[in-house]
């Protein structure tokens, strides 16, 4: 899909590229100082209307120059020199007021660019790479999350099994009726591990056992 390339304006044989801040005639770039280009841009954007010198000063300079009227007059002079003989009728001086741009201004219709928002194949290589990288990061995050969750479930089961084993071993290694109330006993299992148990009532099996 194509979309119109805005930010360009044509008048007569000239074209203003507002993205590059360039004035061109055909294939040739017409050099202009920044202030003069901005003054021409303001006139073109307000074509058909009389603009005062004060308006041009506000649009072009961040802070007023020492001689506002002289600075604006210099810009108009440079613009007229750049436009050549066509400037005699395109830019009119309105006595005591300002200037008026009278040429017909149009935006180029033929200048178009691909609409990369709807067709991924038309996207720049860097953009396609960024999209692919983002998808890969999401997949890696999901994989890491799954592994972490699996490890947590496995560890929880292992701890539970170990606790059950501890109870089983404690009952196996503590003789019945040999652990009175509040008596502590350290048990050594067949694999060399030790466990401390605290008895319940007289003659009962260990009530609490913990691995050392």
C-alpha positions as CSV (number, residue, x, y, z in Angstrom):
1,X,0.0,0.0,0.0
2,X,1.3,3.5,-0.8
3,X,0.9,6.6,1.3
4,X,1.5,10.2,0.2
5,X,4.8,11.8,1.1
6,X,3.8,15.0,2.8
7,X,6.1,17.8,3.9
8,X,6.8,18.9,0.3
9,X,5.2,21.8,-1.4
10,X,5.5,22.9,-5.0
11,X,5.0,26.2,-6.7
12,X,5.7,26.9,-10.3
13,X,9.1,25.2,-11.1
14,X,10.2,25.0,-7.5
15,X,9.8,22.6,-4.7
16,X,10.2,23.0,-0.9
17,X,11.4,19.9,0.9
18,X,10.5,20.7,4.5
19,X,12.2,17.6,5.8
20,X,15.6,18.4,4.3
21,X,15.1,22.2,4.5
22,X,16.0,22.4,0.8
23,X,14.7,24.5,-2.1
24,X,15.1,22.9,-5.5
25,X,14.3,23.7,-9.1
26,X,14.1,20.5,-11.1
27,X,17.1,18.4,-10.1
28,X,19.1,21.4,-8.9
29,X,19.3,22.5,-5.3
30,X,18.9,26.3,-4.8
31,X,21.1,27.4,-1.9
32,X,19.5,29.5,0.8
33,X,20.5,30.5,4.3
34,X,18.5,29.0,7.1
35,X,16.7,32.2,7.9
36,X,15.9,32.9,4.3
37,X,14.6,29.3,3.8
38,X,12.4,29.6,6.9
39,X,11.1,33.0,5.7
40,X,10.2,31.5,2.3
41,X,8.6,28.5,4.0
42,X,6.4,30.8,6.1
43,X,5.4,32.8,3.1
44,X,4.5,29.6,1.1
45,X,2.5,28.1,4.0
46,X,0.5,31.4,4.2
47,X,0.2,31.8,0.4
48,X,-2.5,34.3,-0.6
49,X,-2.3,36.1,2.8
50,X,-0.4,39.2,3.7
51,X,2.1,38.5,6.5
52,X,3.8,41.3,8.5
53,X,7.5,41.6,9.2
54,X,6.8,40.9,12.8
55,X,5.2,37.6,11.9
56,X,8.2,36.6,9.9
57,X,10.5,37.6,12.7
58,X,8.6,35.4,15.2
59,X,8.5,32.5,12.8
60,X,12.2,32.6,11.8
61,X,14.2,33.9,14.8
62,X,14.2,32.5,18.3
63,X,15.1,35.9,19.7
64,X,14.5,39.2,17.7
65,X,17.5,40.3,15.8
66,X,19.1,43.7,16.4
67,X,17.5,45.2,13.3
68,X,14.2,43.2,12.7
69,X,13.1,45.1,9.6
70,X,16.5,45.0,8.0
71,X,16.9,41.3,8.7
72,X,13.6,40.5,7.1
73,X,14.4,42.7,4.1
74,X,17.7,40.9,3.7
75,X,15.9,37.5,3.7
76,X,13.3,38.7,1.1
77,X,16.2,39.9,-1.1
78,X,18.0,36.6,-0.9
79,X,14.7,34.7,-1.6
80,X,14.0,36.8,-4.7
81,X,17.6,36.3,-5.9
82,X,17.1,32.5,-5.5
83,X,13.8,32.5,-7.4
84,X,15.2,34.6,-10.2
85,X,12.9,36.4,-12.6
86,X,9.9,34.6,-11.3
87,X,10.2,36.4,-7.9
88,X,9.0,39.6,-9.5
89,X,5.4,38.4,-9.4
90,X,5.5,35.6,-6.8
91,X,6.4,37.7,-3.8
92,X,4.6,41.0,-3.5
93,X,5.5,43.8,-1.2
94,X,2.5,45.3,0.6
95,X,3.5,48.8,1.4
96,X,3.6,49.5,5.1
97,X,2.3,46.0,6.0
98,X,4.6,43.2,4.8
99,X,4.6,40.6,2.0
100,X,2.3,38.3,0.2
101,X,3.1,35.1,-1.7
102,X,0.7,34.8,-4.6
103,X,1.9,31.7,-6.5
104,X,-0.3,28.6,-6.5
105,X,1.1,26.1,-4.0
106,X,0.5,22.4,-4.2
107,X,1.7,19.2,-2.5
108,X,3.1,16.6,-4.9
109,X,0.7,13.7,-5.4
110,X,3.1,11.4,-7.3
111,X,5.7,11.4,-4.5
112,X,4.8,8.3,-2.5
113,X,6.4,5.9,-0.1
114,X,5.5,2.3,0.9
115,X,3.3,2.0,3.9
116,X,5.4,-0.3,6.0
117,X,2.8,-0.5,8.8
118,X,0.7,-3.1,6.9
119,X,3.2,-5.1,4.9
120,X,6.1,-6.6,6.9
121,X,8.0,-7.4,3.7
122,X,8.3,-3.6,3.0
123,X,9.7,-2.8,6.4
124,X,13.4,-1.8,6.6
125,X,15.9,-4.6,7.4
126,X,16.7,-3.0,10.8
127,X,13.0,-2.9,11.7
128,X,12.4,-6.5,10.7
129,X,15.4,-7.5,12.7
130,X,14.1,-5.7,15.8
131,X,10.7,-7.4,15.5
132,X,12.4,-10.8,15.1
133,X,14.6,-10.1,18.1
134,X,11.7,-9.1,20.2
135,X,9.8,-12.3,19.4
136,X,13.0,-14.4,20.2
137,X,13.3,-12.6,23.6
138,X,9.7,-13.5,24.4
139,X,10.2,-17.2,23.5
140,X,13.4,-17.3,25.6
141,X,11.6,-15.7,28.6
142,X,8.8,-18.3,28.3
143,X,11.4,-21.1,28.1
144,X,13.3,-19.9,31.2
145,X,10.0,-19.5,33.1
146,X,9.0,-23.0,32.3
147,X,12.4,-24.4,33.4
148,X,12.3,-22.4,36.6
149,X,8.8,-23.6,37.4
150,X,9.7,-27.2,36.7
151,X,12.8,-26.9,38.9
152,X,10.7,-25.4,41.7
153,X,8.1,-28.2,41.5
154,X,10.8,-30.9,41.5
155,X,12.6,-29.3,44.5
156,X,9.3,-29.1,46.4
157,X,8.6,-32.8,45.7
158,X,12.2,-33.7,46.7
159,X,11.9,-31.9,50.0
160,X,8.5,-33.6,50.7
161,X,10.0,-37.0,49.9
162,X,12.9,-36.3,52.1
163,X,10.7,-35.4,55.0
164,X,8.7,-38.6,54.6
165,X,11.9,-40.6,54.5
166,X,13.0,-38.9,57.7
167,X,9.9,-40.0,59.5
168,X,10.2,-43.5,58.2
169,X,13.8,-43.8,59.2
170,X,13.2,-42.3,62.6
171,X,10.5,-44.9,63.3
172,X,12.8,-47.6,62.0
173,X,15.8,-46.6,64.1
174,X,14.1,-45.7,67.3
175,X,13.2,-48.8,69.4
176,X,9.6,-48.8,70.6
177,X,9.3,-47.7,74.2
178,X,12.8,-46.3,74.4
179,X,12.1,-42.6,74.1
180,X,10.5,-41.0,77.2
181,X,8.9,-37.5,77.2
182,X,11.2,-34.6,76.4
183,X,14.2,-36.9,75.9
184,X,16.3,-36.0,72.8
185,X,18.0,-38.7,70.8
186,X,20.4,-38.5,67.9
187,X,20.0,-41.2,65.3
188,X,22.5,-42.2,62.7
189,X,21.0,-43.8,59.5
190,X,22.6,-46.5,57.4
191,X,23.9,-43.9,54.9
192,X,25.7,-41.9,57.6
193,X,23.2,-39.1,58.1
194,X,22.2,-38.0,61.6
195,X,18.8,-37.0,62.9
196,X,17.8,-35.5,66.2
197,X,14.5,-36.6,67.6
198,X,12.4,-35.5,70.6
199,X,10.2,-38.1,72.3
200,X,6.5,-37.8,73.0
201,X,4.9,-39.7,75.9
202,X,6.6,-42.6,77.5
203,X,6.7,-45.6,75.2
204,X,5.7,-43.6,72.1
205,X,7.6,-43.3,68.8
206,X,9.5,-40.1,68.2
207,X,7.2,-37.2,67.6
208,X,9.6,-34.7,66.1
209,X,12.7,-35.5,64.0
210,X,15.0,-33.2,62.1
211,X,18.0,-33.8,60.0
212,X,21.2,-32.4,61.4
